[in-house]
Amino acid sequence: MDNTNYSVVSEFVLLGLSSSRELQIFYFVFFSMLYIVIILGNLLIIIAVTSDSSLHSPMYFLLGNLSFFDICQASFATPKMIVDFLSEHKTISFSGCIAQIFFIHLFTGGEMVILVSMAYDRYVAICKPLHYMTIMNQTTCTALVVISWAVGLVHTLSQLSFTVKLSFCGPNEVDSFFCDLPRVVKLACIDSYITEILIVVNSGILSLSTFSLLVSSYVIILVTVWFKSSAAMAKAFSTLAAHIMVVVLFFGPCIFIYVWPFTTYPVDKILAIFYTVFTPILNPIIYTLRNRDMKAVMGKIAAHYLRPPKVAEMSFVARISLY
Ligand SMILES: *[C@@H]1O[C@H](CO)[C@@H](O)[C@H](O)[C@H]1NC(C)=O
């Protein structure tokens, strides 16, 4: 990053969500609670899918990894935002800002590919049920996760490579609660028009292509079950409804922010909350409240951790039931 050596901006000022004192205290409480729920909910999913053998299937393997992405996604900017609600000077160092840009594109890029992998998993399960176990074997699952991280990494490194040429020599107020790339680029002293186009094209290609892959896999699944039975249709639809909700809430804001980036709207920073806070909380809600297997395992985990005196008794019962 030697090109940015002569920049005089050593830190950025984040304007945050609001400047009203009362509102900030309300946000502090609200987002702190939300953040705790996100971390606990997603940790619970990871513990459930890794520890319980009834959940050892490709779908839950990918779900566990989605939860991991969610924890990362919720953690790169939200804790700082929460602390900032209480501080007068909401500043972030130059390198902190670059780190936030790096992580947001790494995690969002990866999460997009993980969502496509989960849709592909449902496609194989519903449209090619007889080949499910051969297609979605351990190697495929691991490959899908590795590809997600690799796509996220390539995406974020290319975004940063467009940005390093810029120099920042004065204006340093970012009107958001984290260093959002389109807003940071606008502060550059040299003409950033080409950079903005490159950033948009890069994000646009990734989000629109993964989005169309998702939509087409859902359409293929629905058309396939349409010809089977209405019971199959209802079952597939209830599974897909959960996926579709995540996809709309996640991609909607991403596409809105990055496809109309030349004018930044005040609503952009509200939309950014969707993919940093609301999507990560959706998975635990959707997958634990709607899914019978998951609920059973959550019940077991709760019984194990919340009622320690009964543990010995339970394993005794488990031992008896083996005979
Ligand atoms: C996520 O993927 C990795 C690598 O493929 C795997 O080892 C891990 O168990 C997965 N995580 C969960 C929670 O399923």
The ligand as a Gaussian input file, in Angstrom:
#p B3LYP/6-31G(d) Opt

LIG

0 1
 C      -17.614000     -26.103000       7.956000
 O      -16.715000     -26.569000       6.999000
 C      -15.503000     -27.076000       7.502000
 C      -14.570000     -27.360000       6.335000
 O      -15.190000     -27.998000       5.279000
 C      -15.797000     -28.276000       8.359000
 O      -14.611000     -28.852000       8.845000
 C      -16.674000     -27.849000       9.497000
 O      -17.050000     -28.936000      10.291000
 C      -17.925000     -27.137000       9.012000
 N      -18.561000     -26.507000      10.147000
 C      -19.729000     -26.887000      10.641000
 C      -20.178000     -26.157000      11.843000
 O      -20.410000     -27.741000      10.150000

